Amino acid sequence: MQYRRLGNSGLKVSALGFGSWVTFDTQMDLTPALECMQAARDAGCNFFDNAEAYAGGRSEEIMGRALRELGWPRWSYVVTTKLYWGIHDDPNMKFTLNRKYLMHGIDGSLERFGLDFVDVVYCHRSDPNTPMLETVRAMSDIVSSGRALYWGTSEWSADEIRHAIDLAELHHLHAPITEQSQYNLIERRRVEKEYARLHAETGYGNTIWSPLASGLLTGKYRDGVPEGSRAALEGYEWLRDRLTDADALARVESLRPIADRLGCSMSQLAIAWCTRHPMVSSVITGASRVEQVRENFGALEVMDALDDAVAEEMVSALG
């Protein structure tokens, strides 16, 4: 396992992380969640990602229970959460980054986790209705209080991130250190174009999500939607349409000969490709079965085989 600095901080995170979006509570309860986390840990993973909004808080509860049962020393892993969407139907408790919500939100997350602090708390989206300085000051105060060690952003524009950093520096506050955005062979523009100058000038990091484009890049949807897959879940009809698009599937199949040549699965090939970008501190993987965890972390053995020529061949193959 490689361990990389998270943005411009001194915190080191595993190049491959493990996240609970969709899977915890929706597809698995405590026992398989615990097994998946241990399998990730056995592969060297120290980065475990979550969010208040995942399963309405249940995901944090399951991960917290798993951490207690696994008994890992608190200093040996990094756990994160994200705030914005809210889980209470109140105007100050959803779709906001105002100070009141953020203070209640971090306390609620810690209670569900059963932890004294999280290592990183992200603003899960930006909030145009709250003054940026209010959000930056609140996040900085959360860090100063010890309830989080660092803070970051998720799916913010480069301009919004730069504004937050500038305000933090101007007012001597804790600045955000890392983004969490989608990045994969299909969704490349934001990381490779929009964030390029931001990363070059500030060292801002990224713990990217959806390295497999919600499963499209695994190649498993070429014969339809497999039973038990994410696209088969109730409420994910929007995803099903995307994952069964004939043109997208044909493009993805162009990667199969490359994977076969390298002796790896298409999932491992796509995950390994994501680790190459210098802004990427950690690639967040997800799984509903322990076998998927082991396969995903098999990407570690593919990373060295992915030189510039192969990476460019993959991009060209997808058009």
C-alpha positions in Angstrom: 0.0 0.0 0.0 1.2 3.5 -0.8 0.5 6.3 1.8 0.2 9.8 0.6 -0.1 13.2 2.2 -3.6 14.5 2.3 -3.3 17.7 0.3 -0.8 20.0 1.8 -1.1 18.6 5.3 1.2 16.1 7.0 -1.6 13.5 7.4 -0.9 10.3 5.4 -3.8 8.3 3.9 -3.8 5.1 2.0 -3.8 5.4 -1.8 -7.0 3.2 -1.7 -9.7 4.0 0.8 -13.0 2.4 1.7 -16.3 4.2 1.7 -19.9 3.3 2.8 -22.1 5.3 0.3 -25.1 3.2 -0.8 -23.8 0.0 0.7 -24.0 0.4 4.5 -27.6 -0.2 5.7 -28.9 -0.2 2.1 -27.1 -3.4 1.1 -25.4 -4.6 4.2 -25.8 -4.6 8.0 -23.2 -4.8 10.7 -21.6 -8.2 10.1 -20.7 -7.8 6.3 -19.8 -4.2 6.9 -17.3 -5.3 9.6 -15.9 -8.0 7.3 -15.5 -5.5 4.4 -13.7 -3.0 6.6 -11.4 -5.7 8.0 -10.6 -6.9 4.4 -9.7 -3.3 3.5 -7.6 -2.9 6.6 -5.8 -6.2 5.8 -4.8 -4.7 2.4 -3.3 -1.7 4.2 -6.2 0.7 4.0 -6.3 3.4 6.8 -8.9 5.7 5.2 -12.6 5.1 5.9 -15.1 7.5 4.5 -18.7 8.2 5.5 -21.3 11.0 5.6 -24.2 12.2 7.7 -26.6 11.8 4.8 -25.7 8.2 4.0 -28.7 6.1 4.9 -30.0 9.0 7.0 -27.2 8.6 9.6 -27.4 4.8 9.8 -24.2 4.4 7.8 -22.3 6.3 10.5 -23.9 4.2 13.2 -22.9 0.9 11.5 -19.3 2.1 10.9 -19.0 3.2 14.4 -20.2 -0.1 15.8 -17.9 -1.9 13.4 -14.9 0.1 14.6 -15.7 -0.7 18.3 -16.1 -4.4 17.5 -12.9 -4.5 15.5 -11.0 -2.8 18.3 -8.5 -1.0 16.2 -6.4 1.6 18.0 -7.9 5.1 17.3 -4.5 6.4 16.2 -4.2 3.7 13.5 -7.0 4.8 11.1 -8.5 7.9 9.5 -12.3 8.3 9.6 -14.2 11.1 7.8 -17.7 12.4 7.5 -19.5 15.1 5.5 -22.2 17.7 6.3 -24.7 19.6 4.2 -27.8 17.6 3.2 -29.0 17.1 6.8 -31.2 14.4 8.3 -33.8 16.6 10.0 -36.7 18.3 8.3 -36.0 21.8 9.5 -35.0 24.9 7.5 -31.8 25.3 9.5 -30.9 21.6 9.4 -30.8 20.7 5.7 -29.2 22.0 2.5 -27.1 24.5 4.4 -23.7 25.3 5.8 -24.8 27.8 8.3 -23.1 27.8 11.7 -26.0 26.4 13.6 -26.4 23.4 11.3 -22.6 22.7 11.2 -22.3 22.7 15.0 -25.3 20.4 15.5 -24.2 18.3 12.5 -20.8 17.5 13.8 -22.1 16.6 17.3 -24.7 14.3 15.8 -22.1 12.6 13.6 -19.8 12.0 16.5 -22.6 10.6 18.6 -23.6 8.2 15.9 -20.0 7.1 15.4 -19.3 6.9 19.1 -16.1 8.8 18.6 -14.6 11.9 20.2 -13.4 13.3 16.9 -13.3 12.6 13.1 -10.1 13.1 11.3 -11.6 15.1 8.4 -15.1 16.7 8.1 -16.1 17.8 4.6 -18.7 20.3 3.5 -20.7 17.9 1.3 -21.7 20.7 -1.2 -21.3 24.4 -1.3 -24.0 26.7 0.1 -24.7 29.9 -1.9 -27.2 31.1 0.8 -24.7 31.2 3.6 -21.9 33.8 3.7 -18.6 32.0 2.9 -16.9 33.6 5.9 -19.6 32.1 8.2 -19.0 28.6 6.9 -15.2 29.0 7.0 -15.2 30.3 10.6 -17.6 27.5 11.7 -15.5 24.8 10.1 -12.3 26.3 11.6 -14.0 26.4 15.0 -14.9 22.7 14.7 -11.2 22.0 14.1 -10.1 24.3 16.9 -12.5 22.5 19.3 -10.9 19.1 18.5 -14.1 17.6 17.0 -12.3 17.3 13.7 -8.6 17.5 12.9 -9.0 18.9 9.4 -11.7 20.1 7.1 -12.4 19.9 3.4 -14.9 20.4 0.6 -16.9 18.1 -1.7 -17.9 19.0 -5.2 -17.0 22.7 -4.7 -15.9 24.7 -7.7 -12.2 25.8 -7.8 -13.3 29.4 -7.3 -15.3 28.5 -4.1 -12.4 26.6 -2.7 -9.9 29.4 -3.5 -12.3 31.9 -1.8 -12.5 29.7 1.3 -8.7 29.4 1.5 -8.2 33.1 1.0 -10.7 34.0 3.8 -9.1 31.5 6.1 -5.7 33.0 5.5 -7.0 36.6 5.9 -8.7 35.9 9.2 -6.1 33.4 10.6 -8.5 30.5 10.5 -8.0 26.8 9.7 -8.2 26.5 5.9 -9.6 23.5 4.0 -7.0 21.0 2.8 -8.8 18.6 0.5 -11.6 18.2 -2.0 -13.8 15.1 -2.5 -15.0 15.0 -6.0 -16.0 12.4 -8.6 -13.1 11.3 -10.8 -12.8 8.3 -13.2 -12.0 7.5 -16.8 -15.3 9.0 -17.9 -15.6 12.0 -15.5 -12.3 13.8 -15.8 -12.8 17.5 -16.5 -13.1 18.9 -13.0 -10.0 17.2 -11.6 -7.8 17.5 -14.7 -8.9 21.0 -15.9 -10.8 23.0 -13.3 -8.6 22.1 -10.3 -5.3 22.1 -12.1 -4.1 25.6 -11.1 -5.6 25.2 -7.6 -3.6 22.1 -7.0 -0.4 23.5 -8.5 -0.5 26.7 -6.4 -1.9 25.3 -3.0 -1.2 21.6 -3.0 -4.9 21.0 -2.4 -5.7 17.3 -2.2 -8.5 15.1 -3.4 -10.0 11.9 -2.0 -11.9 11.0 -5.1 -15.2 9.0 -5.2 -16.8 6.8 -7.9 -13.6 5.5 -9.5 -15.7 2.9 -11.3 -18.4 5.4 -12.5 -20.9 3.7 -10.2 -20.0 0.3 -11.7 -20.0 1.2 -15.4 -16.3 0.7 -15.7 -16.4 -2.8 -14.2 -17.9 -4.2 -17.4 -20.4 -6.2 -15.4 -23.4 -4.4 -17.0 -22.7 -5.5 -20.6 -25.3 -8.4 -20.3 -27.9 -6.4 -18.3 -28.3 -5.5 -14.6 -27.0 -8.2 -12.3 -29.2 -9.1 -9.4 -28.1 -7.5 -6.2 -26.1 -4.8 -8.0 -26.4 -1.1 -7.2 -28.4 -0.4 -10.3 -30.9 -3.0 -9.2 -31.8 -1.2 -6.0 -35.2 0.5 -5.6 -34.8 4.3 -6.1 -31.7 4.0 -8.3 -33.6 3.9 -11.6 -31.7 6.9 -12.8 -28.5 5.0 -12.4 -29.8 2.0 -14.1 -30.5 3.9 -17.3 -27.0 5.3 -17.3 -25.3 1.9 -16.6 -27.2 0.2 -19.4 -26.6 2.8 -22.1 -25.5 0.9 -25.2 -22.9 3.5 -26.4 -21.3 3.8 -22.9 -21.1 0.1 -22.6 -19.4 -0.2 -26.0 -16.8 2.4 -25.0 -16.1 0.6 -21.8 -15.6 -2.7 -23.5 -12.7 -1.2 -25.4 -10.8 -1.4 -22.1 -11.2 -5.1 -21.8 -8.3 -6.1 -24.1 -6.0 -3.8 -22.0 -7.1 -5.4 -18.8 -6.6 -8.9 -20.3 -3.1 -8.0 -21.5 -2.2 -6.8 -17.9 -3.8 -9.8 -16.3 -6.2 -7.8 -14.2 -9.9 -7.1 -14.0 -11.5 -4.1 -15.5 -12.3 -2.8 -12.0 -8.6 -3.0 -11.0 -7.5 -1.3 -14.2 -9.9 1.6 -13.7 -9.0 2.1 -10.0 -5.3 1.9 -10.7 -5.7 4.6 -13.4 -7.3 7.0 -10.9 -4.3 6.7 -8.5 -2.0 8.2 -11.1 -3.2 11.8 -10.9 -0.9 13.9 -8.6 -3.9 15.6 -6.9 -5.4 12.3 -5.8 -4.5 11.5 -2.2 -6.9 8.5 -1.9 -9.3 6.7 -4.2 -12.4 5.8 -2.3 -13.7 2.3 -3.2 -17.0 0.7 -2.1 -18.3 -2.8 -1.9 -21.3 -4.8 -0.9 -19.4 -8.0 -0.4 -16.0 -8.8 1.0 -15.0 -10.5 -2.3 -15.4 -7.1 -4.0 -13.1 -5.5 -1.5 -10.4 -8.0 -2.2 -10.8 -7.5 -5.9 -10.8 -3.7 -5.7 -7.6 -3.7 -3.6 -6.0 -6.0 -6.1 -5.6 -2.7 -8.0 -2.5 -2.2 -5.9 -0.7 -4.8 -8.0 -1.7 -3.1 -11.2 -0.5 0.4 -10.3 3.2 -0.2 -11.2 2.2 -1.7 -14.6 0.3 1.4 -15.5 2.9 3.6 -17.2 2.2 6.7 -19.2 1.8 4.8 -22.4 -0.8 2.4 -21.0 -2.7 5.3 -19.3 -2.9 7.2 -22.6 -4.0 4.0 -24.4 -6.9 3.7 -21.9 -8.0 7.3 -22.5 -7.8 6.9 -26.2 -9.7 3.7 -26.2 -12.6 5.4 -24.4 -12.6 8.2 -27.0 
